[in-house]
Amino acid sequence: MELYLMSSREHESHEHPTPFFRAVSLLRPETGDIGIIVLFALVAGLLAMATPLAIEALVSTVTFGRLLQPVIVLSLLLLAFLMFQAAIRSLQTYVVEVIQRRLMARVAGDVAWRLPRVRYEALHGGSGRELVNRFFDIVTVQKVSAQLLLDGISVVLNTLIGMLVLGFYHPWLLGFDVFLLVMICFAILVLGHGAVRTSIRESACKYRLAAWLEDLAGCALTFRQPGGVELALEQADRLTADYLTARRSHFRILLRQIIFALALQAIASTVLLGLGGWLVIAGQLTMGQLVAAELIVTVIVGSFAKLGKHMESYYDLMAAVDKLGYLFDLPLENQGSLTDFPSDHPAEVHVTELGFSLPDGRPLFEDLCLTIPSGGRVVLPESTPSGKSILLDLLYGLRVPSAGFATINGVSPRELSADVLRRHVALVRETELFQGTVAENISVGRQNVTPDDVRNALEAVGVLDQIRQLPQGMETEIDCTGHPLTPGQQRRLMIARAIAGRPLLLLIDGVLDAFSDGDSDSLMEWLISPDRPWTLIVVTGRQSLIRRCSQQLKLVSQDKPAKQ
């Protein structure tokens, strides 16, 4: 897949690309089609001059003769030109529609490719779903880019062509063109200064408000308590006030551009009428040329009067690509280059002087050394100091150690391709389900997981008969909340997902503690059976489970782990 949507640098980086540069990068793959649109717009702009030029010829014909034939010929020629212009505009619209479709497909594919490869800490803390809401800004990008490609390019080319025609009529009209160009640049560059920044601030306030409403929907029970409704309204009112303040600040810039454009429209039409009338009286301009010039300027300033609409669309586009940038800038995992992994026996784990520090620099553990033999059944008791989940993250390749290294079958997780590593290492933690069938939630697209593997995994965790009782069995659709499965069934699905791929190293982080004593004991008994093809590391606080494992490790900060 070719990716054009910028880097994986963090959004807060000082090297964060500007919105304009992002928009250019986003549209770069469409350069060929955009060139076709510009060509069509140029042809359509030239054809648009047919009307004022035809009127100029008609005025001259009517003034110096009364023959009907020239009028009929002129009308038929004008009809042909305008029909051709309409056909060109239709082709433009079709090409823009194709670009819109490709934008959606390309951005969706890019984001879908990135999200599973984003560094774990970047999405840790529950911000992932809120960040993905920014994907819907692609709709704004589609609509605004279509509007600017169709109307914006046409306005610019029609204006330039019209000014060129005026310049051929008389040098004074060429000076009038220069005056219009200077005023247009003044309106866009000077009066519009800061508009992109205020548009981005407005969009940020909108997303903060949406995030709060999303919290209200996700914490429905919390806000039903006394005072919850008041807090919900108070916070929503504050965020709405912030949005309105940002919107007023942005609209203030937009309004001054609109007022200036409307004033320029009135002044330009008046000046041209007076200047053209004087040139006609002086014999330097014909009546037909004056009428044609007035029509051309009417088109130019009429388009310019819509500056406010086009500029607001442009600012919305800049804000939208900036918000999409939050997705494109999420840091990606470091991908190792090795694809060969010894897979003929359960994993053998070696940890040498391993250390991990928190973001503030405080060490969570240091100089950690341990060896887990192939096929070992190891437990990390919950009663020990923190760092157990981090250790599992390091073995699974979700995090990078600050010191030391770990190896699995002699290979460091950092050296392996993430896809290869996770084909042989499985981590079970909190419940994570997606919209799809039960079977899809277990296989998760893995080609090496067959329907038989899915059934065997469900049977192993003791939920196969319950799944078969569902309306469509394993083809029953479940949503991201796990409905219609019970919480216990959902946790069993997480274990089934991990064992269906027959991993060489199975990491279970606290999941067994959520079951009843009898269920957790039966699951543990199956997991530690000698004929299982994996090395097992379990984090648990239950003594009954701890006693079942052959090796117990206690992580001791700044020391080696104590074995029991």
Steps between C-alpha positions, in 0.01 A plus 500: 500500500635843409452752777497872424363635826813621664714370778451324829644791695311602808249776452663716764835492321659827400527352149124463474413571134281800425137435398570633150792260456281215624225590252752506215637161609149358526414609145839420345394153374216672315732738312414350160125535546537848650696596188206377290261710712718810450511436124122461489459816710727691261297388199174577682634843596584580139155383393343715771634804315270404211204677661655850544676477163177391332318792661773735379457368145121517531510865609723586205275305260181662624660844500622488140236280336159339530565161338364200691740241359810616697295492821390140432855389417633674811236335719572153360874546554437613857278196558773267372764660722277491810400137438867408468570689823221305674651171382840606632347590838330160515830323437660714771232393747558133420877526545452676836262223610767240421752698706257510795457123490874441486560740789262304723646163398861615537456666840294208635763253383781711642337535843406129509863415420639736765279437803608138564863618477475805726716493810308358792560799728362739237152344526526386862256680730186477291567785256501273196128508424486878544799543268338286232205743498731729304469259209160654426679820397569317174139585409587869535813444292293329230231766476727802528761367258220429251365853541841661461598282205177578318411854601829631635711414196225624267476831686877554482528413131187691400632803686841482331352443154249781549774738612709402199211586266449834676869578463473460121217752487694797642810575716278670758307176539833318543571735789155419633601129490811572706288687755263203531788254543659709774168526684440124473846425640439750780171332593650150504846556646458802726139489615512120525811492718454259792184340361652151469618515860158607631329233288723231654426635848127491426530139383696404813227645722240306301687173559539570872123546522441180301742311728304612806171387346668169417601468867139561602383219272774265621445570872121493506482347850744751649301804390173359633627559852398814694682797352591312184253684277613836639864414434418383147319826421762717668787344308304504173416868557865587561619312192223653290603847619860424398377391156288814455794719599723327245227521236453875558874554470507311169186662361636847576777440246259344252253788531756768422594310184133475397433870565810600304401274208147641484631856519752425224220358286305827524807718445632298205166501316460874554857585399477290183171661400643850544835418341341309212247776434777759487700282257190458278443877498867551420467257209757259644249222568198380304160456656521124443835484679357694794207261532733199472740649756213565741384139466853368554553712810158398629611137477835578663370702793199271530736210552709710732190582702483128582847525648363454850349162414814375328734629770292342776513173308876533467541564873277199576724291273811612686341418837384160371842391372653624825265274697572208268863569579439379855445155350783518248746618768433222752844343559538154351667198654857433405486215251784250530652357185517133600230269372651164601398377844590157646159340541573130546459509881327709769665833568807532719518842662817672620495844663835671559539812717166626372383844610198716432443864596176696520451810280614723789829308518430299816611136461223243534753219522870462426755223447231238458642159412307178456489183296183310414567160344316375194159372606521666843191598700584823683289722724555863598298559821293819520633559850843587365604857410370656178653428163352162413274632225789707364717188486231324295478806274875482442483132408206569267683790334257770613766699683875553474726447804710786628789263576596139443323260268277195482511212254244241395659191348818702468341792312423843647140620447643829372687319222196309376231623268195573717283272285741209542539558874126504568444195287690307769436710813147563633393743774164479681396803702180704508204417277538638147226406255403654167191505280498160332411136549619286790725308260650822361571626852701185567685459170556878453594447137787259572547268204649227718188481722251256346132451592607183683747705704219740592272216612777330695591824675137566598471146629822533698375807688162336564277728296440306175157364598385845613610655170318229304179595681516853355271572198778460241750310711857608429368728224303707754583869473636670813575869548793674664330470842476122458120487478331246505775318693532517877816653654621152594452372146682803364803429720501137387498625140817697574676184617362304204633767262848462645518119501338458156826614339703239694757751631843402625476752785166569672474805728191532723469825694245476781216361289464178703436698819167623357356146497357307790736271692372189325512651150846649544636172638360299208636748244839503669511121509442488124755775429784339698447150363840362386379432146424867432735647235592815690700650779256666743542817705202591721442810711255416778420572863331167578697264717327196349630598156843597629550156653428329168796656317845344498683829552411817688675831434481810714616820334718700736579855391870565438587139572474163343170312528462267787418140403281273707 
